Amino acid sequence: MPEKRKRTVMSCTECHRRKQKCDRQYPCRNCIKRGKQNLCHFDAEPKGCQPTPITSNRCGASETSGSANAVHKCPFTKPGSEWACEIQDQIRDFGYSSHSSHNSINLLQNIEHGDQDASLAPRSDSDQKYKELVRQLPTQACMDILIQTFFSDINWQYDLLDAKHFREQLEGWSRISYSDLQASFRILGPKTLVFPALLFQVLAQALLFHSPHDKRISALLTMTGMTFHDLGAEYSVTGAEILTLLGKRDMTITTVQAGLLRASFLKSNGKVVEAWHSLGATIRDAQEIGLHTGQAVCEQSLIPERDKQGISAVGHKIWVVLHVWDVHMAVVLGRPIATDLQIDRFARTIDDHETRRQLFSHWQTETDPPRPFDIILAGYNVAYQYFQEIHQLELNGAKAQDYAIVERIHAAVKKNLELLPSWCYLENPNTMFDQTCGCQWLPAARESLSSLIHLVLLALHRPYIFSVAKSRTEALTAGIAILRAQERLVQQSEPHQCKVFNPVYASFDAIVLIAAIYIAFPNHDSERRAECVQVVETGVHRLGFIGQFNRMAKSAHGVASSLCHRLKQRLDITEIAETVGTNSSSSERISPKSHRDPFNETPLDLSFDAVLPPHPTHDLFYDRVSSTQVPVVDTLDDLLLDYQSMSTTGGWNFEGNFSDTSFWSLMNDVGQLNVPSELHSI
């Protein structure tokens, strides 16, 4: 019996129970191989525990170094381990899984061991999966090229990452040895473990914007026909898998940054619904670590005191971006709002007055070079702050008695535009910083700012375009401004950078609402009709270019093309009727002998009283509105050539999950009325 007890010293309880040899490390390799790390205990003398040499990780024991007689106090030497092993054998008979941390036996073990195993000893298959994922990272040389693209062309859009801090993290990751990676979860801390998730998302974003002709990284494309966009999608998925693998324990700001970049990639790739869900998960992660309070609670104890203010600033910026994203998508997609932000109160969570001023007031300066976050704050202070009220207006049903709120918000936005510094005026801006080193992003950011501010005004007046003439006028003004800004933005970009979906959202909303207004009210604001048709047609062509490379942009182009076709039909009817004298007969006005116009054979008497204004982006992604994509035609001959295919594919009709009383159903009715009678027999 004494000899048997001696052998126990050399084995963990699980190996001893199985009568197997133990390597005396914690957890031992036999337990890791079987997925039994949570059962691996040493219950005899301290010499039976051989923890890893990394301090403050698995073992957490104190050790006095510099002495041959170093004292090691092993926290895994606890009384009652044999009892836990025996009771576990008995409870297993009831069907509890040894892989779950939520059943009764594991609760007992967590009580015994302070819940260390639950957070620090993942299953060996997770450990192996993590190693497989991070090994998909490209070479350091390729990463350096793509990281440069990210910080020069992309990071300014949301200002999520500090380049200096990111490169320090990258340098720390590059120092990890092969043996460290083999030990992974038992060796690497939470901040290190999550960094590859962020790195993959950075590389994925860069691949969307990087030149497809760069031979320096062409070796990354391992299959014929593969593109940088394809590789970017794979990298983004890999980064998301790492976040899922790590779970929700020990989250850091890096976790939130990776999640937000994942949502951005999905949006850029036309997966808007998935992006909205990813954004929601990221918001909850940010709240988990306290970013909504103005403090990165989870990380404050993990960073040097001198760096805490900088981390706090990053946290503030991330929460502002998350809120702006949240309210923007809520209004555009008709989704609920998950965040709340009172910017002045939030700014006051920074105790240091100078730091607070630099972060939240710098955007108003005229003489200091602007920073990307200044553009975001400028947009928030001018217009984005009203997204929540606009969202509530629509939820209330856009009642006539609420129109005073519309007028108040509109006046406030116009007044707030006067607060903008001259370097970001929406019209005739001061371009003195455009060529300044570090401000190469400013011209594009200025156009993006203009698009989003006018999108706020478009969304504000959208619920009333069929009921209030003033809202029609303001919506047309905002829509034209959006399409003009988007045109300038695309002109500033390289062709390969226009293939992502980002330029589509604002353009699509503006095109649909302008067309809807003139289809419903063809005589409204006749002085701007020609301009509206021109910007709509240009916008449709822009969607067509992007649609060559992006499935959802192609769907948007099909819908916009069909609507543009109906718009031109509708305006042609009105213009022809207006050019003919009032004494002419009806038949002469409808079908002049010299130029027969079959589209005028059926007069249109449309009523939009019971029709809700379209929510273009929401309708596209949630109601699956689509239309057969055919070229816009101007003559009967062109229509006759294409009509055979149109009649078999639904022609210009809209398809989707919309109701019979929706705007799209009414447009289908218009299409049926406008088909020339002689074509019905074809």
N, C-alpha and C positions, 0 to 999 in steps of 0.2 A: 504493500500500500504506500509506503514512503517513496518508493521508486516511481510509482505512477504520479505522485504529487510533484516530483522533481521534473518529470517530463512536461507537466503542465506549465512550468516556468518557461519552457522553451517554445510553447505554442500559444496562439490565441485560443480563446474558448471554442470558436467555431471549428478551427482545424483540429483541436483536441477532441471535440465531439465526434468529428468524422475520422479520427485516427489518421490524420494526414500530417506530413511534415510542414512546418511553418518557417518562413524566412525571417521571422522576428521583426519585421518592419510594420509600421502602422499606416494605413491598413495593409495587411500582407497581400502578396500577389494572388494567392489562392482565393482569398475572399473577393478581391477585385474581379478576378476571372469569373467567379460564380455570381457576381452582383450582390455580394453579402457584406459590403463595407460596413453597413449599420450594425452587423452582428460581430464585427471583429473587435474583441476586447482582450486585454491582458490583465488577469486578476491576481497575479502572484507578485513576485518581487519586481521593483522598478527596472532591473536589468532586462526583463522580458520585453520592454517597450523600446523600439528603435525608431523614433520619429524621424521625419525628414529633416534635413539640416536647415530648412528655411524657418526663420523665427516668426512668431506671431501668426502662423497659419494653422496647419492641422493639429499639431500637438499643443502649441501655445505654452509649453513649459518654460520655466525660468532656468537659465543655465549660467553658471559663473565661469566665464572663459578665462584663458590665460593661466590655467592651472591644470596640472595633470590629474588632480583630484576634483575635477568639475562635478558639481552637484546637479543632478537632473531630477526634477520632481515631475513625474508623469501624471497628468490629470486623468488618464484612462485607468489608473490603478484604483479601482473603487470596490468596496465590498458589495457583495450581492450579485456580481456578474454571472456567477454560476447559476444563481436563482433565475436571472433574466433569461439565460440560455435554456434552462429547463422549462420555465413557464412558456417560453416561446414555442418550444416543441409541442406543448400541450395545446396552446391556442391555435397553432397552425392546423390542428385537426378540425377546427371550426370553419376553416376555409379562408382565413385572412391571408392576404398577399404579403410576402416579405418585401415586395417592391414598392409598397405604398407607405407614405409617411403619415397617413391619416387614420389608420386603424388602431385598435386598442393597444396591441403589443408595442407599436412604435410610439404611442403616447407614453407608455411606461418607460421605454428606453429614453425618450426625450427628457422625461423628468429626471432619470438617473444621470444623464450625461449633459444636461443643460442645453439640449436641442442643438448640440454642435453638429451632429451627423446630418441633420435635416438641411442645413444651409451650406455645409462645407464638404460633404461627401456625396457628390452626384454619382449616379450609376455609371459603371464602366462604359456602357454603350454610349452615353452622353459624352463622356470624356473622349472616346474614340471619334465620335461624330464631330466634335469641336475641332479636333486635330485635322480631320479630313477637310473641313470647311476652310480653315485658315490657310491650308496648304494650296488653296486655289488662288491665292494672291499672286500677282505677276512679279516679275523681277523688280528690284529696287530702281533700276534705270527707267523702266516703263512707268512705274508708279510716280517717279519724280516728274516725268513729262506730263502725265495726266493731272497731277496735283497742281502743277503750274497753270494748266488750262482752267482748272476749277477756280483757283483764286483770282485769275485775271478776268475770266468771262462769266462766272456763275455766282460766286459767293456774295457779290454785291446785291443780288436780288433780294436776299433775306438777311444778310449779314449775320449768319448763324455761327460762323467759326472765326476764331482769332488765328491768323496764319502762324504767328510765332508759337502760340501754345500748341497748335496742331502739329507743327514740325517737331516740337519737343516730345510730344506723345509718339510721333512716328519714329524718332530717334530711339526712344526707350523701347519701342516694340522691336526695332531692328537689332537691339542688343540681346534679345532673348535667344538662348542657345537651344540646340536640338534637344538636349536632356531636359531643359526647362519645359519645353513644349510637350515632351513625353509625359511629364508629371502634370502638366496643365492645371487642372482645377485645384490640385493640392499645392501648387507652387505659386501660380499667378493670382494677383489680387483682383478685386472686382473692376477697378479702373482699367487695368491692363487687359483683362478678359474681354471687355466690351469694345475696346478700341478697334479691333478688326471689323466689327459691324459698321462702325462709322467710316472706316477706311474704304470698305467695299462700296458704300453709298456715295462717297466722294468720287471714287473712280467711275461709278456708274453714271453719275451726273456729267462728269467730264467727257465721257464717251459720247453723250448725246450732242455735245457742242464741238468736239474735237474734229479737226480736218480728217476726212476719210482717206486722204491721199498721203498721210504721214507714214513713210516707210519705216520710221524708227520703231513703231509699235505694231507694224502689220503682222509680225510673227504671233501676236496674241490671237489672231483669227486662225483657228485650227481646222476649219472645214470650208470646203468650197461653197461660195454663196453667202457665207457669214459676213455680217456687217458689224461695225462698232456699236450700232444700236442693239443688235442681238446680244453682243457681249455685255453691253451695259445692263440689259435686262437680266442676264444671268448673274452678274455681280450684285445687282440690287436684291435679287431673290436670296442669294447667299448671305448678304448682310442681314436680311430679315430673318433667315433661319438661325443665325447666331443669336439674335435677340430672343427668339422663341426658345432656343436651347438654354439660354442663361436664366430665363424666367424673370420674375418680378422681385427677387430678393437683391439687395445691395445695388439698387439702381443708382446711376449717377447722371450728371448733366450730359455726358457722352451718350447715354442711352436715349435721352430725349432728342439730342441732335441727330442721331442716327434714324430715329423714328420719323422725324420731320422731313429729313431728306428722302426717306423712303416714300412718304406721302407725295413729296414734290416730284419724284421720279414717276410715280404712277399717274399723276396729273399730266405731266409732260408727255407721257406715252398714251394719253387718251383714255385711261382707266379711272374715270372720275368717281364712280361709286366706290371703287376700292380705295381711292385716295381719301375719300371722306371717312371711311371706316378706319383707315390707318391714322388719319388725323385725330379721330376720337380716342383711339388707344394711346396716342402720344400725349394728348391733353391729360389723360388720367395718369400717365407716368409722370408728367410734369407736376401734377398736383400731389402725387405720392411723395416726391422729394421736396415739396414746398415751394416750387417756383411761383405759384400764384400769390404767395405771401410776401414775395420780394426777397426771400432767403433760400439758398440752396441747402436746406436742412441736412440732407443726407451726406453732403460732402464737406461740410464746414470743419469737421474734425479730421479730415483726411488730407488737408492741404496746409502748407505753411501759412503762418499768420500774415506775412507780407503779400501773399497772393489772394487772400480772401476777398478783398475789395474788387479785384479784377474778375474773379469768378462770379461774384454777386452781380457785376455789370452784365456779364454774359447771360446770367439767369434772367435779369430784367429784360434784356433784349429778346430772349427766346420767348418769354411769356407774352410780350407785346405782339410778336409775330404770330404766335399761336392764336391769340385772341382775334387779330385782324383776319387771319385765315378762317377762323371759325365763323365769325359773323358774316364775312364775305360769302362763304359757301352756303351759309344758312339762307341768305337772301336770294342768291342765284339759283340754288337747288331746291329751295322750299323746305329745308331741313331745320330741326330744332337747334337752338343755340346752347352750347355747353359751357361757355366761359362768361366772365363778367370782368370789366376793367373800368375803374375810375382813375384816369391817368395821373391826376394830381396827387391823389391819395397813395397810389402805387409808387410814385416817384419819392414820396416822403419816407418810404421804408429805407432809403439810403440816408444814413445819418450825416455823412460828411457833405456839407453844403456845396463845396467846389466839385466834388465827384458827381453830385446830383445835377448841378448846373451843366457840367460837361456832357452828361448823358442825355438829359431831357430838355435842355434849352439851347444847345449848340445849333440846332437846326435853324434858328432864327437869325444867326449871325450873317453879316454881309461881307466881312473881310476875311474870315478864316475859311480855309478850304472845307467843303462839305464832306461828310462821310456817308456811307450807304444807309446807316440807321437814321440819319437826318432826313432822308427822303421818306422813310417809313413814318417817322413822327410827323413830318409835314403833312402827309396824306391823312394821318389819323386826326390831327388837330383841325384840318380844314374840312374833312368830309367823312372819314371812316367811322368817326365816333357816333354818327347818326344811323349806322346800319341796324342797330338794335331797335330803334324807334320805327324805322321803315319796315322791318320784319314784323313788328307788332301791328302796324297799320294793315298789312296784308292779312294777318291772322284775324283781325277784326272785321274783315270783309270789305275794306276800302269804302266805308260809309261816307255819304255826302257830308254829314256833320263833322267828319274828321278832316275835311279838306283844309281847315285852318292850320292843322299840323303840317301838312304838305307845304303850305305857303311859308310857315315859320322856318322849317328846315331849309327850304330853298333859299330864303333870304339870309339865313345864317351861313350857309356854304358860300354864297356870293360875298358876304362880308368877310368871312375867314380867308378868302383868296387874297385879300389885301395884306394879310399877315405874312404871306410868302416872301422870302428874300428874293432879290432880283435874279439870282442864279437859278431859280426854279420857277420863274414865271411861266404860266402856261402859254402865254403869247409874248413874243418879242423878249425872250429872256436875256439876261446878261451872260455871255458865254466866256467870261474872263477865266473861269476855272476849267474849261473843257479840255484844254491842252496841258493842264498842270499834271505833273507826275503823281500817279495815284488816283487821279480823277477821270481816267479814260472811260469809265462806266457812266459818267454823268449825262451825256446826251441821250443814251438809251433809257436811263432811269427817269429822265425828265418826261419822255414820251409815255413811259409806263405810268408815271404819276398822273399825267393828264388823262390817260385812258381810265384809270380807276376812279379818279374824282368825278369824271363825267358819267361813269357807270353808276356811281351813287345817285346822281341826279336822274339818270335813266330809270333806275329801280324805284326811285321816289315817285316818279310820275307814271310809271307803267300801269298801276292798278286803275288809273283814271283816264287812259287814252281813249276809251270808247264813250266816256261820259262827260268829260270836261275839255273844252277847246283849248284852254290855256295849257293844260297838261300835254296835249298833242303837240303844241308849239315847242314847249320846253323839251319834250322827249325827242323831237326831231333835231333840235339844236344839240342836245347831248349825243345823240346817235351819230350825227355828222362829225362832231369833234372826236368821238372814239375812232371812227373809221379813218379819219385823216391822221390821227396820231399813230394808229396801227400801220398805216401805209408808210409813214416816215420811219417807224421802228423797223419794219422789214427792210426798207432801203438801206438802213444803217448796218444791217446784219449780213453775215456771209450766207450764201445760199444754203449750205448744209446746216446752219443754225436755225433756219426757218422750218425745218422738217419736224421739229417738236410741236406739241399741241398747244403750247402756251399762247401763241398769237391768235388762237381760234376763239377762245371764250368770249371776250369782249366784242370781237367782230361779229360773231354769230348772233349774239343778243341784239346788237345794234341793227344788223341787216334785217332780222325778222321783225323787229318793232317798227322800223321805218316803213317796210313794205306793208305791214298790217295797217298802219295809219292811213297810208294812201289808198290801199285797197278799200278800206272802210269809208274813207272821206276823200275821194279823188279831187275835190275842189278846195281842200284845205291848203292854205299857204301856197298858192300857185306860183309865187315868185321863186320858191326853193325846190319846186318839183324836179326840174332838170338836174340840179345839183344832187338831190337825193338819189335819183336814178343812177347818176354817174358814180357816186361813192358806193352804192349798193353793188353795181356791176363790178367795180374794182375789187370790192371785198369778196364777192363770189369767186372771182378769178384767183384771188389770194388763197381762199379756202381750197380751191382746186389744186393749186400747186402743193400745198401741204398734204392734201388728201392722197397724193401719189405715194406717200410714204407712211401715212398714218390712217388706220382703219376708221377711227371715230371722226377724224377730220374729213374723211371721204363721205361719211354719213351726213355730216353737217353741210358739206358742199352740195350733196344731192337735195337736201331740204331747201337750202338757200337758193339753189338754181330754180327749183320748181316755183318757189315763192316769187322770185324775180320775174319769172315768166308770167305769172298771174298779174304782177304789178304792172308790167308793160302792157299787157292786154287791157287792164282796167283803165290806165291812163290814155291809151290810144282811143278807147271808146269815147271818153270824155272830150279829148282834144278834137276829134273829128266832129263830134256833135257841136262843139262850140264854134268851129270854123265855118259851119254851114248857116246860111241865113234863116231866120225864124219863119219866113214864108215858104220855105221848101217843105215838100211833103215828107212824111215819115220815111217812106221807102227811099226817097232820094238821099235823105240824111244817113240812113243806115247803109245803103248799098249804092254808092255812086256808080254810074255806068262806066265811067272812065277807069275806075279802080275799085273793083269789088272787094269789100272787106268782110269776109264771112263771119268774123268774130262779133260783128255788130247785129247779127240777125236776131239775137234774143236779148232784149233789154234786161239789165240787171237791177233788181230791186232788193238790196241787201239790208238786213236788219241786224245790228250788233248789240241790240238792247240787252239780250240775255246771254251774250257771249263774254266769257272771261278773257282778258288779255293773255296772250301766250307767255309762258315762261320758257324761253327757247332752250336754254341749257338743261333745265330740269326735264322738259319734254323729250329732249333728245336722249338723255341717259336713263330716265326712269320710265317714260311712256314708250320708249323705243320708236319715236317718230322717225320715219324714213321716207324716201321717195326715190323712184327710179332715176338714176343719174343720166340725163341726156343733155345734149348741148342746147343752150338757149337759142331759139330761132327768132328771126325777125320777119320772115316772109312766108307766104303760103306755100311756095314751092319747097322750101326747106321742111316745112311741117309735113307736106305730103310725102316727102322722101322718108321721114322718120316715123310717120304715123303707124305704119304696119307694125313696127317693133313696139311702139308705144301702146297700141291696142292690146298686145299680148302680154305686156309686162305691167299694165296699170297706168302707163303713160306718165302724166304729171301728178297723179294722185298721191296723197300722203297715206302711209300705213303706220299702224301703231296700236297702242292700248288705250287710246283716247276715247272719250265718250261721244255720243251723238250730238251733244250740244257744245262741243269744244270748238275752238277757233279752227282747228285742222279739219274737222268734219265740214264746217261751213266752207272752207277753201275747196274741199272736194266737190261740194255742191256747185260752187262757182265754176269749177272745171267742167262739170257736166253741162252746165248752161252754156259754156263758151265753145263747146265742140261744134264746128260748122255742120249744118244739116247735111250737106252733100258728103261729109266724111262718115256719117253714121252708117252709110251703106257700103263702105269699103270693107 
